[in-house]
Amino acid sequence: MASVPRTYQYFYQGKDLDADEENREFILYATEALANYVEHVVAEKPNMAEADWKIWQRFLRDTFERAPVVRKHLERHSNWYSPELLEIVRAASNRQTTRPCRED
């Protein structure tokens, strides 16, 4: 995603994906890759220490709150993903925010 800097706002600043966005296909591919990655993270939960899972939960919550394109992908393709991941998405949808990611 960093190779196409104009896409940052879709993943970290709450911008909705417009139909005429010039990077639309890239954003959709990146969205699916991210969704598949976090599905794997959730599947690995039984192998994680509780403290590690809490950190991942914060990452997932923040990602879903700030990236409507990711939320919409997961909701649209809910039959592709685990109920546990979808529950995290639903909870984040109820707390949507457009606050930017903290820059270090």
N, C-alpha and C positions, 0 to 999 in steps of 0.2 A: 504494500500500500504506500510505503514511503516513496516509491519510484514515481508516483503520481500525486504530488503534494496537494493538488486541488481537491482530493477526495477526503482529506482529513475531517472536514466539517460534517461529513456524513457518518463518521464513526465516533467522533468525540464531541461534537457541538450541536447535536440534535437536529441537523438539517434533513428534511424529507427529500427523497430522490425524485427529481422532476423527470418527466417523460422525455424532455429534450436535452437532458444533461449530456454533454459530449463524451463523458467518461462512464456513461450508464452501464455498458456491458462489463467494463472492468470492475465497477463498484458491485455489480451483481455477482460476478465471479468471486471477488474478494469476500463478499458477504457469505456466500455458500461455503467457502473454505473456512472462514472463521466459525460459522455455525457447526460445521463438521468437527472442527478442532475442539470446541467447547463441549460438544456431545461426548467426545472421547474423554475429556477431563471429568465430566460427570460420571461416566462409566468407570473411571478409576477411583472414584470416591472410596470404595471399600478398602483400597490399598493405601489410603492416605492417613496420616496422623490428623487428629481433630484440628489442631492449629493450622495445618496446611490447608485443610478443607475450608476453614473460615476465611483464609486469605483468598482462595479461589472464589468463594461465594461473593466477597466484596468485588472482585474483578468482574465476575459475571453480572452482578447487579448493576455496577457502574456502566458496563458495556451496554447492557440492554436498556438502561435508562437514557443513555446518550446517543444511541444508534437506532433510530426508528427503522432504518432499512434492515437491520438485523432482526429486530422484533417482528417486523412484517414478514420477513422470509420464514422465520420459525413458525409463525402463526399460519401462514399460507400453506406450508408443507409440514404441518404438525404430525402427519402420519409417518414422517421420516425420522422423528426424534423421540427420545424417551419422555415418558410422563414427568419424570423428575426435572428434566431440563425445561420442559414446557411450564411447569409450575413456577420455576424461577423466573421465566419470562413473564408470566401473568402477574407475579408480584411486582416485578420491575415496571410493568405497564401501568400499574396503579400509582407508581411514584415517579413518573416521567419527569425528567429535568433537562434543561438545556445548558446547565452550568458546564463550563469547559473543564476539561481534564487539567489537573494541577500540573504545571510545568516545573520541572526540577532544574 
